[in-house]
């Protein structure tokens, strides 16, 4: 049975409306529940055991997952991500996708969400070295900062690591410095937030690219911060 849902207010302030049938449940990050029917039951706890929960925490997600269950009858649930932007639904059919740190929102039964160590190829753009891997059969929701572009890769693609929200398992990637940067620029990029670090994708598959990322926004807003005047 397919999940009954609708994504509203997209792309700037997307929110997911889920209608759970009797006996259905959905798992979500804490603090994303905007509203829920009284018929639904909320339980918070570890999912996937301590090791699985710790791996999600290392990847930048919460140690705890909320479980919303329609035990007492059908009900409606509204889920909203923290960042202003889009929400994407992806239906898994036995495969998996990789999510950037902070992108995960919710998933249904049949899906396992765990961390994947990126090793030397990991993302260095202030996002950490860990990706989340959503695998199995079921529905996954993830969010982006800003709107999202769904790009089909066939002949290769270079994407700034900070703008990657998710990508399919069929793609291979390598993190490198943007060609043309000087040695000093490369050192600055590595130690101060990943400016100029890109992922080179190869193979065939989809990459979801968000239209905003945090570090450039913080740089833009920094001159406008309140400054205490000296006496």
C-alpha positions, 0 to 999 in steps of 0.5 A, spaced: 500 500 500 502 506 497 503 512 503 498 517 502 501 524 502 502 531 499 507 536 499 505 543 500 508 550 500 513 548 495 519 550 494 520 555 499 517 553 505 515 546 504 511 542 509 509 534 508 502 532 510 501 525 511 495 521 512 496 515 516 491 509 515 489 504 521 496 500 523 501 505 519 507 508 522 512 513 519 519 515 522 521 522 523 527 526 526 525 530 532 522 537 532 519 536 525 512 535 527 508 541 526 501 538 528 498 531 528 491 528 530 490 526 537 488 519 534 496 518 532 501 515 537 508 518 538 513 514 541 521 517 541 526 512 542 532 509 539 531 505 532 536 500 529 539 499 536 545 503 539 550 502 534 545 504 528 543 510 532 550 512 534 551 512 526 546 517 525 548 521 530 555 521 527 552 523 521 549 529 524 542 527 525 539 526 531 540 520 536 533 519 537 527 518 532 520 519 533 515 514 531 508 516 529 503 510 529 496 510 527 494 505 532 487 508 534 485 509 527 487 513 521 490 520 522 493 526 519 501 528 520 504 535 518 512 534 518 516 541 517 524 541 516 528 546 520 531 550 514 527 554 509 526 550 502 524 544 499 522 537 501 523 531 496 520 524 496 523 518 493 521 511 493 526 506 494 525 499 491 530 495 494 536 500 492 539 506 496 540 513 496 545 517 499 543 523 503 548 529 505 548 531 513 542 534 515 538 532 509 534 527 512 526 528 514 522 522 515 521 514 512 516 509 512 517 502 514 521 497 510 527 503 510 533 503 514 537 509 515 544 508 517 551 512 516 556 511 511 563 512 512 566 517 506 573 515 508 578 520 504 573 521 499 568 524 504 565 531 503 569 536 507 565 542 506 563 543 513 558 537 512 563 532 515 565 525 513 559 521 513 553 520 509 547 517 511 544 511 506 537 510 506 536 503 503 530 498 503 523 498 500 519 504 502 518 512 502 524 517 504 523 524 505 529 529 505 529 536 505 534 542 502 536 549 503 532 553 498 529 550 492 532 543 488 535 541 482 534 534 480 540 533 475 541 527 471 548 525 470 550 521 464 557 524 462 559 526 468 558 532 473 562 537 478 558 539 484 560 544 489 560 539 495 556 544 500 550 544 494 549 536 494 543 534 498 542 527 495 545 522 490 543 515 487 547 509 489 549 508 481 553 514 481 561 514 483 564 520 486 571 523 488 572 529 492 577 534 489 579 541 489 576 546 484 581 546 478 585 553 477 585 554 485 592 556 487 596 552 493 594 558 498 587 557 496 587 550 496 589 550 503 584 556 505 579 552 502 580 545 506 581 549 513 576 554 512 569 551 510 570 547 503 570 553 498 572 550 492 571 543 494 567 539 489 565 532 488 566 529 481 560 524 479 561 519 474 556 513 472 549 514 471 544 517 476 541 523 479 543 528 483 539 533 487 542 539 488 540 545 493 540 552 490 542 555 497 548 553 502 549 555 509 556 558 509 555 563 503 549 565 507 553 566 513 558 570 509 553 575 506 550 576 513 556 577 517 557 584 516 550 586 518 551 583 525 550 587 531 557 590 534 558 592 541 560 599 541 566 601 545 565 607 550 
